């Protein structure tokens, strides 16, 4: 097993330096221009890609405690239970500060090890007979070091991660027939689900990202929206899942306390299971045709509060 640990790129380091040296207002505009190749209308935001940046800094200023809870893959479990939504959680086998704390012999044949305060830092065990425990410990330690120090140090999103990531062990998800659950990314605007994004063939068997994926968008009635997201091609159309209405209802309940919330859910076999909650996807997505950046932007109403 070989898992590549992501480190800060030169671009990421440059972004950190800009964050440390520039006023927030200027920093946000530079980042937006770099990502979108256009100027941000910071005083009269109309695009969704602009408003996501507002949401990030709004959460930092006005909704910090809750944002940190829902962004943590372990803390969010207690949050769900307190809301009476524990049935939507994956089975959790344990949480650990250090890989040496993990009793691998007590775990089932297949499971997923994830960092609690990062995305894409996963190690997937698809069978104990071919799983290298020592290599896994080494990889997890390196992941913890990168996420808790190098990746988030002096970063504009450091306040979300806190630099205190742990390792959570969760069940390996698959349907009764051995196929994968469908993952719905439900975009909620001011507490109302409006758009669902499907990412096709995103993860490889080892938990790493396969960058040759496609994305599909659907409106709330499951009508396809002819939009390419961040350059990814539109993928194959899928039928509306039988669990769709329950998923939408759960997304609405979870999004009530946020301006914007992306609710990621696994659906299949009559089940709806929480994947993760994202208060704003870092303003990095863009849409083709460009007019949909305005169409989606009109769905999100921002409060009259200054954030930068």
C-alpha positions, 0 to 999 in steps of 0.5 A, a space after each residue: 500500500 502506498 498513499 501519497 501525502 499531499 503537501 503545501 504547493 508553492 502556490 499554497 505557500 504563496 497564498 499563505 504569504 499573501 494572507 499574512 501580509 495583506 489586508 483581508 479585503 485585498 487578499 480575498 480579491 487577489 485570490 478570487 482573481 487568481 481562481 476565476 480570472 476576473 475581478 470580484 465585485 466585492 461591494 455588490 456581490 451577485 455571483 455565487 463564486 463571489 458570495 461563497 467568499 463572503 460566507 467563509 468570512 461570515 462564518 469566521 466572524 459570526 458562526 465560528 463555533 458551529 462551523 468548527 464542529 460540523 467541519 470536524 468528522 468526529 465532532 459532527 457525530 455528536 452534533 448529529 445525535 444531539 439533533 436526533 439525527 444519529 441514525 444518519 451516521 456511519 458506524 464509528 469504530 474509534 477516534 485516535 490522537 496517534 496511529 499507535 493507539 489503534 488496535 488494528 486487530 479489533 477492527 473489521 476486515 474493511 474500514 476507512 481511516 480519515 483525518 477529522 479536520 481535512 478532506 482527502 486524507 484517507 487510508 482505506 482498508 479493503 481487506 486485512 490480508 493485504 493491509 500493511 499496518 506499519 506502513 499505514 501508521 507511518 502514512 497516518 503520522 505523516 498526514 497528521 504532521 502535514 495537516 496540523 502544521 504545514 498545510 494549515 499553518 497561517 492559512 485563511 482556513 486555519 480557524 476551521 481546522 484548528 490544527 488539532 486533527 485526529 484520526 477517525 475510523 469508520 465503516 467501509 460503505 458499500 451496498 448489499 450487492 457490493 456496489 457503491 452508494 450514490 453520493 449527493 452533494 446538496 447545495 442549500 441556500 439560506 436553509 433551502 436545498 436548491 441544487 444537487 451535484 453528483 460527482 461520478 467516479 471520484 475516489 479510487 479503491 485506495 481512497 485517493 482522488 481520481 481526477 478523471 471524474 465528471 459532475 452532474 447538476 440537478 435542480 430540486 425536482 431532479 431535472 438536469 442542469 446543463 452546466 459544467 462545473 470547474 471544467 469537468 465534463 457532464 457525466 452520465 445521467 442517473 435516475 433520481 434515487 429512491 431516498 432522494 426526498 429523505 435526503 432533501 429533508 435532512 439537508 434542509 434540517 442541517 442547513 438551517 443555521 447557515 447562509 450556505 451549506 453543502 450537505 454531502 450524503 450517501 444514498 442507497 439500499 433505502 438508507 441516507 448516510 451523512 458524508 460531510 458538511 461544507 459551509 462554503 467550498 472555498 470559492 474555487 468552483 466555476 460554472 460554464 456557461 458563466 450565466 449560471 454563476 449569476 443564476 445560482 448567486 441569485 439563490 443566496 441572500 446575504 445579510 447586511 453585515 460587513 465581513 471584510 
